[in-house]
Amino acid sequence: MSFLDQNQKSPSMKKWRPSWSELWLNNKKTPLKPVVFNIQLPNTKDPKNNTSNKTIISNFSGSDRTLLLNDDILLRILSKLPVSQRNANSLVCKRWLNLQGRLVRSLKVLDWDFIESGRLISRFPNLSNVDLIKGCFVSSRGSAVILSHKLVSLHVDSCFSSFYDGKLLLHTNIVDRGLTALASGCPNLRRLVVIGSSELGLLSVAEECPTLQELELHKCSDNVLRGIAACENLQILKLVGNMEGFYSSLVSDIGLTILAQGCKRLVKLELSSCEGSFDGIKAIGQCCQMLEELTFSDHRMDDGWLAALSYCENLKTLRFVSCKRIDPSPGPDEYLGCCPALERLHLQKCQLRDKKSVRAMFRVCEAVREVVFQDCWGLDNDVFSFASVCRRVNFLSLEGCSLVTTEGLESVILSWTELQDLRVVSCKNIKDGEASPALSTLFSILKELKWSPDTKYLLASSLAGTGMGKRGDPDDPDDPIFKMDWIGLDWILPLLMQDLMKLENQIPLPLLIQDLKKLENQIPYFVLQKPFDISLPNSVDTLQILILKFFNFFFKKPGLVGVNVSEFERKHLLDLVRESFRSQPLRSQSPPAKFNSHLIQPSMKFNQVGIKFETRNRPNICFLDVKFCNRVLKIPPLRMGDFITCFILNYVAFEQCYKHCEKFVIDYATFIGCLIINLKDTGFLFDNKIIKNYYMTDGEVTQSFEKVCKYVTFDIGKSYLYKLIEDVNQYYWNNWHVRWVSFKHTYFDMSWSFISPLVALILLLLIMIQAFLAYLAYVHPPK
């Protein structure tokens, strides 16, 4: 018997076409199938129906059990699905397709007929974000030629002539009708993007959509801004007045004033290709008190508008995008003012050739904390130097600025004492090898650094595997910080044997020395010595010489000299470098049984009694070698910075931990701390070139020595500076020196003040001569 005959004799087998819902139910991959099949009847008292798995409908194949769910429940279930599966599930049936439309919140309209026919509203009633830009253009659908613009891509035919003829844009009345229909059907709109609308269309949106918060309007004018002013809850607004080569419209001070008086809750405002002047920006600053972000894109403002930014008292972010100019005539500095709450200044693809306007811009933004330059043309060292007036900058980003050099960058950022983050990308004239020690020291204390000015950047690859720049995790036993002794051997010894000239061009040395000099990071010297002897048994230089060469190269001076290895037992690197600071014992002669234990006076008081200060710049001089001779206190220059402060701090900590070692660093730190009691003393030593500040203020220098000497025990009798302190105090407490200096200060302080004592001296001599002659006349009277 054939299958056909069997089929004809079986009346139960009938031909039928399965529906979409049945196909969906029979699909094993459908994610909602387990949910539907778990709908079961509760147990009843009928013993025939006592099975726990009996469902509502026994025949599964011939019915859609999702019909038992109301729209709200099914809609809630569909909303839990991943977005990637929603489109496929919408094809199950018309009901699911309609429910899927309720879940759509954001939409781009490509065909304006979809709005006018009402299908948009019926299909997507809960829209909150609608973009109508592409739908506002008339495109030739039968043409295969596509014209791409930065705003939109269109199909054009052979009849296309120009954008300016207006044939590619829908008429204003058509756009207004579509906006009215959209606003009446979607009252929960929060964001709208439209082009070519009029005042009436925007008024209907403002009336029907009170929750509208963000609006982007292209081809707007002063009249159109009247409709925007009716949107009282508007917070984010972008106005595009003119698109070069595409369309042209005008936004002036009149429109900006109308906008400011209506939209007083604006938080973000972007003006693209808009005209205006001082009055328009002033009105926005005075009326929009909540404005925090202001962006100018290819602006066409009149001269002198920059001073109006000072009226934006709560402005936090100021952006300039694709601006050919800032303000050619900003006016006098006293009329510019400043934005006190400004935190961020971003300039992207701007032309910064005009030094006068850039200088005025930084004067207005002098309180800024974050400065970003991206692909700015004309930004050279002279223009970038104007940024030094912004003293509170803690973040700087330079990207695509090819005219700024390493010297120009260094001259500005070294004056920013609060700088924490630095980002330099694709700046070809900024070279790694040109970084000075001060700039490298700054890199070592930054919280975040991205340094890739050119393709020769080798810092990341050079430090790979060292564990530097990683913070320890106390809960992770495999963290590099708990294996510091072993990881240190992997990079400390190879580092010491590198060619220092090549090494300086690859990595900033202070980044490594910043960790090497810390007392808590010290590795026992024998741990380094044993692997060195095994790996290089025939090395010409000993490990001690390699270490001293490395540190000597960093300090750029011959202050670190060799030490005889048999003289002392080295504990670690810090101990070795500390001992290398003295080529001969610094101990003076032993003090007598009774000696004066007074500390020295501040530098300003020494200046009042005639003690002068000079720097010792001789070769092979150590910064600890202080001398006093012939009323002159000779001190080697101290280059202050965070690096030197940390350097001295670790030496003081070491000398306090090891009580049997000579405490000459503590003696020196206490000596300098006594000289700089206040800011005037620090400034005086700075003027005499005793202290050289590297991005540290006088107050920070004073506080650093105050912190170092606060909990330090100083014994004058055991100090190597005992003889010097005694000689200085002996000279200071001599009253004749004080009187003589006071006399010189009173009568010889100025070039002309010596005339008075000179006349008095001449008169005194004449009186004495007269008295002598009178005496002679009395003793030997004339005959």
Buried (B, 14 or more C-beta within 10 A) or exposed (E): EEEEEEEEEEEEEEEEEEBEBBEBBEEEEBBBBEBBEEEEEEEEEEEEEEEEEBBEEEEEEEBBBBEEBEEEEBBEBBEEBEEEEBEEBBEBBEBBEBBBBBBBBEBEBEBBEBBBEEEBBEBBBEBBBBBBBBBBBBBBEEBEEEBEEEBBEBBBEEEBEEBEEEEBBBEBEBBBBBBBBBBBBBBEBBBBBBBBBBBBBBBBBBBBBEEBBBBBBBBBBBEBBBBBBBBEEBBBBBBBBBBEEBBEBBBBBBBBBBBBBBBBBBBBBBBBBBBBBBBBBBBBBBBBEEBBBBBBBBBBBBBBBBBBBBBBEBBBBBBBBBBEBBBEEBBEEEEBBBBEEBBBBBBBBBBBBBBEBBBBBBBBBBBBBBBBBBBBBBBBBEBBBBBBBBEBBBBBBBBBBBBBBBEBBBBBBBBBEEBBBBBBBBBBBBBBEBBBBBBBBBBBBBEEBBBBBBEEBEBEEBBEEBBBEEEEEEEEEEBBBBEBEEBBBEBBBEBBBBEBEEBBBBBBBBBBBBBBBBBEBBBEBEBBBEBBEEEBEEEEEBBBBBBBBBBBBBBEBEBBBEBEEEEEEBBBBBBBBBBBBBBEEBBBEEBEEEEEEEEBBBBBBBBBBBBEBBBBEEEEBBBBBBEBEEBEBBBBBBBBBBBBBBBBBBBBBBBBEEEEBBBBBBBBBBBBBBBBBEEBBBBBBBEBEBBBBBBBEBEBBBBBBEEBBEEBEBEBEEBBBBBBBBEBBEBBEEEEBBEEBEEEEEBEEEEEEEEEEEEEEEEEEEEEEEEEEEEEEEEEEEE
